[in-house]
Amino acid sequence: MEREVKVGSEIVGTMLDVKRNPSIHKVTGTFLSGRAFVQTIGNKTDRRRYWVYAPTKAARDALDNACLYGSLISIEWQGKVIYGYAEDDRLTWKEWRDEHGVCSFMLIVEREQDA
């Protein structure tokens, strides 16, 4: 199903929104002659901020654990499966009384493949 968020083979939620945030390391400086330069170091890092709906407390806990312990997260979107790891342990949750919730986290994309 489109927009499924999985940890391993367990479906933990539905992706609501995504925002791309690629980055690359740059070094800027000035030559002795006074000319400025910019040099890129390494390859581009593909980061994406995801907002995910988790329908139950168990799904919320599974997503928390995946982000905290570095489990592989997969998300189906637009005919592709995106695999990656949460960048840090700071998930932001908006929770409701009936225990469903929406979280936001930054994913570092490891690879993409066709669904």
N, C-alpha and C positions, 0 to 999 in steps of 0.2 A: 504494500500500500504506500502511496505517495505520502511523504512527510513523517514517516515513522522514525522514531529515535530509539536505537537499540544499544544495550550494553551486552556484549556477547550475542546470544540469540534471544534475549529477553527484551520485549518491547516495554519501554519505560515511559513513553510519552509521545506527543505530537508536536512537531516543529510549527511555531506560529509565525516567526519572522527571522530573517537573517540580514546581517549587515557585514559586508566585506571590509577588511581592514589590513591590507597587505603592508609589509614593511621590509626595508632593506637597510643594512648598516652603511652609513656614509661617513667619510672623513673629509672635512673641509680644512683648508689651510691656505697659506700664502707662500709663494716662492720668495727667495731672497731678492729677486728682481721686482717684486711687488705684485706679480700676477696671482690671482686667486685660482684655486683648483678644488675640484670635488672628485673623490675617489670612492667607488663602491667596493665593499668588502663582502665576499661570500655571495650566496644566492638569496633570492627573495623568500621571505617567510610568509606563507599564506595563513592569515588569521581571519577568523569569522566570529562575530558575536551572534549567538543564537538565543532565541526566546522559546522555551519549551513548556508545553502544558503537560502536567503530570496529574492523572485523574485520581490517584489513591496515595495514601501515606506510604505504602510499600514501594510504589513507583518513585516517589520523591526520595525515599531512603536509598534506593538502588542508584539513582542519578547522583545523589550526594556522594555515595561510596565510590562510584566510578570516577568522579572528579577529584576526590580526596586521595584515592589510592592509585591513580594513573591508569585506569582501565581503558581499553580501546572503545571508543564511542562511534557508532555508525548512524548516518542520517541519509535517508532516501529523499532526493529532491530533484525535480526536473529531469527524470530519466537517468540520474546518476546516483551512486552511493558514495558518500563522503566519509572517509575514515580519519579519525584524529584523536587527539588527547586534549583534555581541558588544560589551559595554560597555567592556571593557579587554583588555589583552593577557595577562592572567594566567589561562591555562588550567591546570587541575590534572589531571594524568594519573596513572592507575594502569595500568602496563604489565606484560605478561607476556612470557615468553621467546619464545613463538611470534609475537610482534610485534602481537598485538591489544591493545586497551586500552579503558578507560573514562575519559572526561574530564568535567569539570564547568566550566561557564562561565555568565556572566550575559548574557542577551539583552535588549536594549531592543527592544520590539515596535513596529514601524512600522505594521503593519496586519494585519488578519485578514480572510479571505474564505472562503466555502464551498468545499469541495473539489470 
